[in-house]
Amino acid sequence: MDKDQVKKAITELKKQSKKRNFSQSYDLIINLKNLDTKQNPVDFFATLHFPKGKKIKVAAFVDQMLKEQAEKFCDLVIEEKDFPKYKDKKEMKKLAETYDYFIAQAPLMAKVAAAFGRTFGPKGKMPNPKLGCVVPPNANLEPLIQKLNKSVKLTAKKATNLQCIIGKEDQKEEEIIDNILTVYQAVLKQVPNEMQNIKNVLLKFTMTKAVKI
């Protein structure tokens, strides 16, 4: 898959799309083949070069050392003294569903796991060290939040398709093309037989049918 193929698909998609009173999202769908995702699940994050057009919500488990930064760059700050507020299962589930990412200071991680792990774990919402979401007490949170805003999660644990938002209709076309190719290359690195595991790649707007790239 190359730039010209992606550009052609975007042109075709724009032709079939009606004008809406909002900016639609570009949805990328990668269908897999020759892969048992129950035995070999695909579950990873890809970091884009350009924004995906959807602002994320981040909650932070921190103490006094990072509280000021977290209040500046994150949408919710949760200190250890606040943990009991979320003992109710409904409150904890609501918390997990409201925020896209959770970050935590490393010294608090064991307590976060004990208090929230049972609910957050199955939903894939625990602070993820691979994504840089477990931070030291002297961390600079601004670049992490910028990275999270450009990260997408791709998961296929039972089904054989990966799907994610890679941009908005009103973004520059070059940015959309770059984001698509970035995700595609990242998927190739995650599956055992690279292109032999790719059945097809589709692109759609929020309110349209998909076109093949």
N, C-alpha and C positions, 0 to 999 in steps of 0.2 A: 504494500500500500504506500502510495507516494502523495506528494502535495497536489499534483494534477488531478488524481482520482478524488481526493477530498474536496477540492475546489469544484469539480464537476457535480459532486453530490450536493454541495451547498447551493449551487445555482439551481439545480433541479428542485431542491426543497423549497427555496424561495418562490419558485414559479407556482408551486401547488398550495402555498400558504396564503390564506386570506389575511387582510390587514386587521389587526386586533387593537384594542385600546390599552394594551399593555405589552411590554417587551417579553416575548416568549423565551423560554430556556431551550438551549440545544441539549438534547439527550443523546448520548452515545451508547449503543448497545453492541456488545461483542459476544456472539454466540460461539460456544466451544464445541469440540467434537473429539472423539477418541480419548476421552478423559472421564474417569469415574470420580465425580466431585465428592461423592460420599466417602470414598477411600482417600482421595487426594484433594481436599477442599482448597479453593483459591480464596485467599483472604489477605489483602494488603492495602497499603496506602500509596497513591501516586501523587507526587508534587508537580503541579503545573508551573509553567513559566509566566502565565498570565492569569488574572482573576477569573473565577468561574461565574461571576456576576451575582452570586448569592452570598449575602453577609452571614457569617456563621455566628453562633452564640457559644461563648466559652465560659465555663465556671472553673474557679480555682480554689483548691484546698491549700491554704497557706497560713503561716503564723505572722507575727509582727514584722519579721524581716522583709517579707515580700508583700505585705498587705497594701502598702501605698501604691506600688506598681500594679498589683492585681486590680485595685480599684480604678486605676487609670486605663488599663488595657483590656480588662475582662468584663464580662456582663454580670457576673455574680462572684462574690467572695464568700467562701465558707471556712470559718475558723473551727478549731477543734471544739470550742464551747458551743458551736452551732449544731454539731452532729446530732444531739438528741431531738432536734426539730424534725428530723427525717426518719425517726424510728417507725412511724406509721408507713406501712407498705405502699399505700396510695400516694403519699407525699413523695416517697423515694422513687416510685415509678414515674410520677409526674416530673420530678427533677431530671431523671434520665432521659425522658422524652423531649423535654424543653430545650436541653443544651446539646449542641453537636459534639463538643469536645470537653474533656475535663483534664485539667493539669493539676499536679500536686508537687509540693516540696518533698524531696526524697526522705527526710527524717519523719514525715507524716505518713508515708506510704503504707506502712504496716497497719496503722490505725484506720486509714481510709479503706484498705482492703477488708479489715475486720467489720467495719461499720456498713460499707456499701457494696462489697464484693458480690454478695449473694444476688443482689438485684442488677448491679451494673455489669457483672461478668457475662451473663447470657446475652445481654444486649450489646456487648462489645463497647461499653462506655467507660471501662476502667482507664485511668491515665496510662497512656501507651508509651513505654520507654523508647521503642523503635521510632516513634514519631517525635521524640524529644519532649514528651509531656510530663516526664518525671524530672524535676529540675533541682539544682542545688540552691541553698538559701540565698546565694549571691547572684542568682541568675538575672539576665536581662530579658524581660518577657516580651518586649516589643517585636524583635525579629521572629520569635516563636509564633506570636499571634499572626504576623504577616504570612508565615509559612502555612499555618493552619487554614488561613483564608484561601490558599491556593492548593490545598490538598483535597483529594477525593478518595473515598473508600470504595474498593471493588471486592465484592464477595460472591462466591458461588460455592455453597456448601452442600446443596441438594440438587438445585437446578443446574442448567449448563449455560446460563447466560450471565454476563456482567453488564451492569448499567450504571451510568453516572451522569450528572450534569457537568458540562464542560464550558459553558459560557452562555451569554445572552444574545438575543437577536440583534440588539443595537451595538454590539461590540464590533471592533474591526475584524474583518474576515481573516486577516493574517494571524491574529491572536487565536481565533477559533481553530484554524488549520493547525497551528503549532500545538495547541492543547490536545487536539485529537491524536496527532502523531505521537505526542509525549505519552499519552495513556496507552496507545497501541504498543509502543516499544516497551513500556513497563510491563504490560501483560505478557508479551513474548518472553520476557525474562522470568516470569513467574510460573509458566507452564512447562512441562518436561520436554515437549517436542516442538516448541516454538510454533512456526506457521502451520505445522501438521495438526496442531490442536485448535486452530482457528477455522470455524465453519464459515462465518461471514461477519461483516461489520456493517452496522446500520446506523443511520442518523435521522433524528426527528426533532421537530419542534414540540412544545408542550401540547399543542392542539392539532397536530397533523399525523398522518401515517408516516411510517419510516421509509426512507429510501436507502438503497444499498450503495455502499462506497466501493 
